[in-house]
Amino acid sequence: MATAAIQNYSPILTAGVTGTVYSGSVESLTDYQARGGYDGYKRALQEQTPDDVLALVKEANIRGRGGAGFPAGVKWGFIPRNRNLPHYVCVNADESEPGTFSNRPILEQRPHLLLEGAALAAYATLAETVYIYIRKEYYEGVRQTQRAIDDAYAAGLLGRNILGTGFNLDIHVHTGAGAYICGEETALIESLEGKRGYPRLRPPFPAVQGLYNCPTVINNVETLAIVAEVARRGGDWFKSLGTEKSPGMTVYSISGHVRKPGNYELPLGVTMRELIYEHAGGIRDGNKFKAVFPGGSSVPMLFEDELDVVMDFDGPRQYGTFLGSTGIIVMDETVCLVWAALNLMHFYWDESCGQCTPCREGTGWMHKILKRLEHGQGVQHDVDLLLDICKNIVGRSICALGEFSTGSLVRTIPRFRDEFQAHVDQQGCPFEKKYTEFR
């Protein structure tokens, strides 16, 4: 996409949202409706069938913004077109991936955009109940989303026989306990059912046996916010943005060693270099760029010679990494990559649910090796051992957490092997700057 087209783009999902922290400006139901809010929802209930809404989402090719990029319309199409069992919609607002905070401004400041998208998803999939699963640390997001739900009920947009169409819909907020694993959709379902957040073996998939063993569709916040805009503006408008295979816009969350960290809503197709050096202001303190996670801490890094990659669902794949959650974590030359890997492995080891051996034992083993490397106790075979452990985790865990835990190593060691080896040869870390210590 041409840079000029990106520069002329006006934010939609985060319009009026300032920075990455709640600014005190929440879009009310009145303000939302004044700019066309709920028009797509009302039109769907009064003039369209559920199949019409499903066809619109498929035709627009809305790819899920939760990480995998799977087409939302195809996912909805897996739901049986009958009501032999109750159908459910679950909104994944757990947003626990390190470096990711794009859902937060929608929850806190534009909650009606999410509610409209969730209601459209329910209508299209013959569901009458929606659960919005929000991580408990998002206190303001929980409060504002619940306030929006209450206002929508009062306005007759939720409840029984909505707008006299015979459609019934209830939406509930459910707060999680802060477990990273509950961002995985089947673990989220287990948590909603009041059980420990263990990912399920698949098949069966949630579309057939999801919440309470009933057909269930799970989408993240940004995906459903986009659905609401497409219902109002149409599929052609959506496909006029972004790239051919990755249409539309997304919110890039940029953090780390940049001058202007924050959320940047842009059409898909901008390059990583432009995101870092034009939108986020470049590397801070006059330092040089070293590496970047393009989609949260769970995906492999990109390096200096790869910064011209197109940041859509397909571009990063050429380098063995992914767009993921669009949580961009930038690191400059002062960062020790062994320290960074230790930091992240501490997180994944702590957050592993412990259900399967490769993840439970592998993350702990890698944490021990990285800890001794960083603290001057490494031995000659440690670097090769890390890669060997990664190889034996990938593809062998029940969910993706095990594989995600290897993201900071699988591309980094081959590229910066001398840095890892220096920790063995020098019996300690050669970097002077430290930010924290890990036990």
Legacy VTK file of the C-alpha trace (Angstrom):
# vtk DataFile Version 3.0
C-alpha trace
ASCII
DATASET POLYDATA
POINTS 439 float
0.000 0.000 0.000
1.229 3.485 -0.811
2.412 5.585 2.093
0.103 8.417 1.038
-2.924 6.165 1.467
-1.803 5.291 4.969
-1.169 8.931 5.860
-4.675 9.872 4.701
-6.268 7.142 6.796
-8.408 8.334 9.696
-8.621 5.994 12.715
-11.950 4.246 13.221
-11.565 1.700 15.995
-9.612 4.098 18.209
-11.107 7.410 17.103
-10.808 9.877 19.970
-8.625 7.505 21.993
-5.510 9.140 23.423
-2.343 7.107 23.930
-2.389 3.754 25.673
-3.920 4.698 29.009
-7.511 5.549 29.836
-7.899 9.266 29.184
-11.285 9.832 30.810
-13.189 10.225 27.517
-15.724 7.411 27.096
-18.052 7.337 24.097
-21.620 7.315 25.397
-24.485 5.463 23.760
-25.900 8.802 22.575
-22.601 9.821 20.964
-22.147 6.398 19.403
-25.607 6.426 17.864
-25.127 10.000 16.632
-22.359 8.821 14.329
-24.259 5.779 13.079
-23.659 3.378 15.930
-25.991 0.349 15.991
-27.334 1.233 12.505
-25.793 -1.920 11.052
-27.228 -3.980 13.903
-30.716 -2.505 13.499
-30.628 -3.029 9.729
-29.545 -6.637 10.220
-32.403 -7.400 12.620
-35.067 -5.608 10.609
-34.037 -6.246 6.998
-31.557 -9.119 6.839
-31.419 -12.783 7.757
-28.609 -14.333 9.823
-27.324 -15.870 6.576
-27.131 -12.385 5.026
-24.921 -11.129 7.872
-22.747 -14.239 7.652
-22.345 -13.706 3.902
-21.329 -10.073 4.450
-18.581 -11.026 6.910
-17.329 -13.760 4.576
-17.354 -11.482 1.541
-15.444 -8.757 3.385
-12.780 -11.343 4.347
-12.433 -10.092 7.921
-9.458 -12.025 9.251
-9.371 -12.517 13.011
-7.241 -9.948 14.826
-6.519 -12.266 17.752
-3.312 -13.661 16.263
-4.045 -16.479 13.830
-5.670 -14.339 11.138
-8.332 -16.978 10.447
-11.313 -15.569 8.477
-14.114 -14.696 10.893
-16.844 -15.539 8.387
-15.440 -19.022 7.818
-15.267 -19.585 11.586
-18.883 -18.466 11.987
-19.877 -20.749 9.120
-18.791 -23.807 11.122
-21.659 -23.187 13.579
-24.626 -25.503 12.835
-27.529 -23.687 11.155
-30.099 -25.043 13.608
-30.941 -24.569 17.264
-30.969 -28.156 18.484
-28.676 -26.862 21.244
-28.100 -23.340 22.590
-25.453 -21.387 20.692
-22.965 -19.051 22.379
-20.605 -16.227 21.446
-17.516 -15.705 23.595
-15.505 -12.508 23.319
-11.836 -13.045 24.097
-10.814 -9.845 25.884
-8.149 -11.550 27.980
-5.329 -9.789 26.062
-2.562 -11.386 28.098
0.129 -11.531 25.410
3.149 -9.443 26.575
3.485 -6.315 24.469
-0.172 -6.254 23.422
-2.630 -3.553 24.490
-4.756 -2.862 21.408
-8.031 -4.157 22.882
-7.799 -1.975 25.959
-8.795 1.395 24.427
-11.821 -0.192 22.747
-12.988 -1.725 26.029
-12.370 1.429 28.024
-13.445 4.129 25.613
-15.466 2.617 22.751
-17.319 -0.307 24.365
-20.468 0.089 22.238
-18.415 -0.702 19.140
-17.598 -4.071 20.694
-21.171 -4.683 21.832
-22.555 -4.043 18.355
-20.056 -6.414 16.777
-20.775 -9.088 19.390
-24.525 -8.700 18.855
-24.085 -9.104 15.090
-21.992 -12.226 15.664
-24.752 -13.637 17.868
-27.439 -12.879 15.280
-25.419 -14.441 12.457
-24.644 -17.625 14.428
-28.126 -18.070 15.956
-26.874 -17.375 19.470
-28.827 -15.688 22.235
-26.079 -15.371 24.840
-22.714 -13.567 24.690
-19.992 -13.743 27.333
-17.267 -11.087 27.288
-14.240 -12.591 29.040
-12.048 -9.721 30.298
-8.840 -10.116 32.272
-9.467 -8.826 35.790
-6.531 -6.394 35.688
-8.480 -4.340 33.120
-10.554 -2.724 35.858
-11.611 0.269 33.769
-12.398 -1.933 30.794
-14.673 -4.089 32.937
-16.417 -1.051 34.385
-17.003 0.750 31.100
-18.089 -2.384 29.251
-20.641 -3.199 31.942
-21.898 0.389 31.886
-22.342 0.152 28.105
-24.243 -3.128 28.466
-26.583 -1.548 31.014
-27.224 1.403 28.684
-27.875 -0.931 25.741
-30.455 -2.859 27.775
-32.137 0.399 28.813
-32.323 1.470 25.145
-33.940 -1.801 24.075
-30.910 -2.948 22.085
-30.439 -6.019 24.299
-32.919 -8.249 26.072
-36.144 -9.868 24.850
-37.799 -9.270 21.462
-35.284 -6.607 20.431
-36.828 -3.870 18.262
-39.923 -6.048 17.907
-38.049 -8.532 15.697
-38.334 -11.561 17.965
-34.550 -11.695 18.461
-33.416 -12.232 22.052
-29.900 -11.482 23.285
-28.198 -11.268 26.651
-24.600 -10.104 27.101
-22.606 -10.758 30.271
-19.157 -9.661 31.454
-17.016 -12.378 33.006
-13.695 -11.473 34.603
-10.772 -13.870 34.400
-8.182 -14.362 37.119
-5.234 -13.170 35.027
-3.984 -16.510 33.658
-2.104 -16.181 30.363
-3.346 -19.587 29.243
-6.954 -18.386 29.303
-6.223 -16.359 26.188
-6.322 -19.742 24.396
-9.920 -20.193 23.327
-10.623 -23.625 24.799
-8.924 -22.723 28.105
-11.118 -19.602 28.124
-14.174 -21.838 27.740
-13.028 -24.045 30.612
-12.586 -20.944 32.794
-16.053 -19.678 31.859
-17.459 -23.003 32.992
-15.837 -22.491 36.403
-13.029 -24.970 35.879
-9.263 -24.667 35.784
-8.073 -23.085 32.529
-6.742 -26.208 30.813
-6.740 -26.139 26.991
-8.818 -28.889 25.422
-7.642 -31.460 22.919
-9.136 -30.806 19.489
-11.188 -32.118 17.737
-13.956 -31.607 18.678
-13.685 -27.894 17.970
-15.668 -25.186 19.805
-17.977 -24.666 16.804
-19.372 -28.127 17.548
-18.640 -28.614 21.260
-17.711 -25.367 22.939
-19.192 -23.700 26.011
-21.297 -26.243 27.932
-20.648 -28.635 25.022
-22.751 -26.427 22.751
-21.829 -24.702 19.454
-19.677 -21.676 20.273
-17.882 -18.981 18.316
-14.921 -17.154 19.890
-13.575 -13.854 18.550
-11.377 -11.178 20.034
-12.364 -7.580 20.715
-10.823 -5.962 17.644
-12.340 -8.512 15.247
-15.855 -7.807 16.494
-15.301 -4.042 16.494
-14.415 -4.363 12.805
-17.571 -6.419 12.178
-19.654 -3.529 13.517
-17.989 -1.072 11.114
-18.370 -3.424 8.138
-22.069 -3.877 8.901
-22.456 -0.104 8.723
-20.075 0.763 5.868
-20.088 -2.396 3.760
-17.577 -4.950 2.612
-16.287 -2.904 -0.341
-15.249 -0.096 2.004
-13.354 -2.557 4.178
-11.571 -4.166 1.235
-10.494 -0.740 -0.031
-8.112 -0.641 2.957
-5.109 -2.844 3.596
-3.748 -5.415 1.144
-5.510 -7.860 -1.147
-5.177 -10.880 1.140
-5.215 -8.891 4.392
-7.901 -6.235 3.960
-8.828 -3.574 6.467
-7.086 -1.925 9.363
-5.557 -3.025 12.623
-4.151 -1.493 15.796
-0.382 -1.889 16.153
0.715 -1.708 19.812
4.308 -0.437 19.874
6.384 -0.565 23.055
9.999 -0.843 24.089
12.898 1.389 23.074
11.040 3.860 20.854
10.456 7.563 21.345
6.661 7.398 21.047
5.228 4.104 22.293
1.484 3.641 21.908
-1.352 2.292 19.779
-1.262 3.136 16.075
-4.324 2.254 14.018
-3.410 1.910 10.343
-4.423 -0.119 7.301
-2.633 -3.450 7.056
0.338 -3.170 4.717
2.584 -0.651 6.462
6.170 -1.845 6.862
7.859 -2.484 10.173
10.439 0.178 9.360
7.735 2.796 8.876
5.993 1.786 12.093
9.179 2.157 14.126
10.836 5.160 12.519
7.908 7.272 11.300
4.992 6.530 13.590
6.824 5.598 16.812
9.551 8.226 16.305
12.537 5.891 15.976
14.868 4.413 18.582
15.172 6.466 21.752
18.324 7.899 23.330
20.205 7.850 20.033
20.819 4.106 20.244
20.806 1.644 17.377
18.055 -0.857 16.641
18.788 -4.492 17.523
15.666 -6.684 17.293
11.870 -6.567 17.426
9.030 -8.907 18.276
6.446 -8.200 15.531
3.419 -9.820 17.179
3.881 -10.112 20.908
6.594 -11.937 22.815
5.482 -15.361 21.597
6.538 -14.929 17.961
10.131 -15.102 16.645
12.019 -11.803 16.286
12.814 -9.713 13.234
16.211 -8.069 12.705
17.647 -4.973 11.021
17.807 -6.395 7.489
14.177 -7.556 7.738
12.512 -4.275 8.743
11.041 -3.621 5.304
8.669 -6.542 5.787
5.016 -5.735 5.060
3.106 -6.001 8.325
0.056 -7.939 7.194
-0.938 -11.539 7.885
1.376 -12.963 5.235
4.450 -10.685 5.166
6.236 -11.814 8.357
5.844 -15.483 7.405
8.675 -15.178 4.897
11.007 -14.766 7.880
9.508 -17.579 9.928
7.495 -15.308 12.197
3.947 -13.949 12.380
1.848 -10.803 12.657
0.324 -12.368 15.775
-1.368 -9.909 18.102
0.439 -6.905 16.489
2.179 -6.255 19.797
5.474 -4.792 18.577
8.268 -4.872 21.181
11.368 -2.961 20.042
14.801 -3.573 21.559
17.895 -1.455 21.051
21.598 -2.306 21.154
21.782 -2.108 24.951
19.625 -5.217 25.389
21.273 -8.527 26.196
19.305 -11.141 24.280
20.116 -13.826 26.832
18.645 -11.583 29.521
15.610 -10.915 27.308
15.110 -14.639 26.703
15.443 -15.306 30.448
12.865 -12.616 31.146
10.364 -14.188 28.756
11.088 -17.797 29.724
10.442 -16.889 33.351
7.024 -15.675 32.204
6.142 -18.733 30.090
7.386 -21.161 32.725
5.263 -19.413 35.345
2.200 -19.251 33.077
2.328 -22.817 31.757
-0.796 -24.629 32.954
1.275 -27.772 33.506
-1.123 -30.073 31.682
1.383 -31.476 29.162
4.986 -32.553 29.677
6.774 -30.754 26.797
5.567 -27.341 27.970
5.652 -27.960 31.726
9.137 -29.467 31.781
10.594 -27.762 28.732
9.952 -24.175 29.861
11.396 -24.913 33.302
14.463 -26.579 31.810
15.117 -23.693 29.421
14.655 -21.204 32.263
17.334 -22.995 34.312
19.799 -22.991 31.384
19.234 -19.320 30.576
19.563 -18.403 34.244
22.945 -20.092 34.550
24.122 -18.532 31.278
23.170 -15.064 32.487
24.786 -15.587 35.894
28.104 -16.989 34.705
27.483 -20.677 35.290
26.973 -21.805 31.697
28.762 -24.770 30.142
29.820 -25.375 26.536
26.848 -27.435 25.400
24.171 -25.103 26.837
23.462 -23.133 23.656
22.979 -26.279 21.557
20.912 -27.793 24.338
18.509 -24.833 24.235
17.924 -25.365 20.519
17.452 -29.090 21.034
14.822 -28.495 23.712
13.012 -26.039 21.422
12.952 -28.656 18.656
11.395 -31.191 21.007
8.688 -28.803 22.231
7.460 -27.450 18.881
4.407 -29.401 17.716
4.270 -31.583 20.819
2.192 -29.582 23.296
-1.599 -29.578 23.650
-1.882 -25.849 22.923
0.465 -23.307 21.396
1.994 -22.050 24.661
4.806 -24.586 24.514
5.699 -23.571 20.980
5.291 -19.883 21.835
7.862 -20.216 24.600
10.522 -21.012 21.998
9.888 -17.829 19.992
12.652 -15.829 21.675
15.245 -18.521 20.857
14.539 -20.278 17.554
15.632 -17.358 15.356
17.722 -15.432 17.881
20.371 -18.056 18.646
21.294 -18.671 14.983
21.530 -14.905 14.372
23.237 -13.919 17.659
24.961 -17.146 18.613
28.168 -15.266 19.462
26.260 -13.301 22.118
24.950 -16.481 23.732
28.367 -18.133 23.488
30.022 -15.090 25.095
28.041 -15.790 28.255
29.738 -19.200 28.415
33.230 -18.087 27.411
33.292 -15.031 29.690
31.438 -16.777 32.522
28.890 -14.002 32.750
26.956 -11.370 30.868
29.077 -8.953 28.792
26.371 -6.275 28.924
26.543 -3.609 31.603
23.009 -2.244 31.530
20.492 -4.239 33.570
16.863 -3.565 34.150
15.857 -6.251 36.650
16.959 -9.581 38.039
15.134 -12.911 37.833
15.325 -15.601 40.443
LINES 1 440
439 0 1 2 3 4 5 6 7 8 9 10 11 12 13 14 15 16 17 18 19 20 21 22 23 24 25 26 27 28 29 30 31 32 33 34 35 36 37 38 39 40 41 42 43 44 45 46 47 48 49 50 51 52 53 54 55 56 57 58 59 60 61 62 63 64 65 66 67 68 69 70 71 72 73 74 75 76 77 78 79 80 81 82 83 84 85 86 87 88 89 90 91 92 93 94 95 96 97 98 99 100 101 102 103 104 105 106 107 108 109 110 111 112 113 114 115 116 117 118 119 120 121 122 123 124 125 126 127 128 129 130 131 132 133 134 135 136 137 138 139 140 141 142 143 144 145 146 147 148 149 150 151 152 153 154 155 156 157 158 159 160 161 162 163 164 165 166 167 168 169 170 171 172 173 174 175 176 177 178 179 180 181 182 183 184 185 186 187 188 189 190 191 192 193 194 195 196 197 198 199 200 201 202 203 204 205 206 207 208 209 210 211 212 213 214 215 216 217 218 219 220 221 222 223 224 225 226 227 228 229 230 231 232 233 234 235 236 237 238 239 240 241 242 243 244 245 246 247 248 249 250 251 252 253 254 255 256 257 258 259 260 261 262 263 264 265 266 267 268 269 270 271 272 273 274 275 276 277 278 279 280 281 282 283 284 285 286 287 288 289 290 291 292 293 294 295 296 297 298 299 300 301 302 303 304 305 306 307 308 309 310 311 312 313 314 315 316 317 318 319 320 321 322 323 324 325 326 327 328 329 330 331 332 333 334 335 336 337 338 339 340 341 342 343 344 345 346 347 348 349 350 351 352 353 354 355 356 357 358 359 360 361 362 363 364 365 366 367 368 369 370 371 372 373 374 375 376 377 378 379 380 381 382 383 384 385 386 387 388 389 390 391 392 393 394 395 396 397 398 399 400 401 402 403 404 405 406 407 408 409 410 411 412 413 414 415 416 417 418 419 420 421 422 423 424 425 426 427 428 429 430 431 432 433 434 435 436 437 438
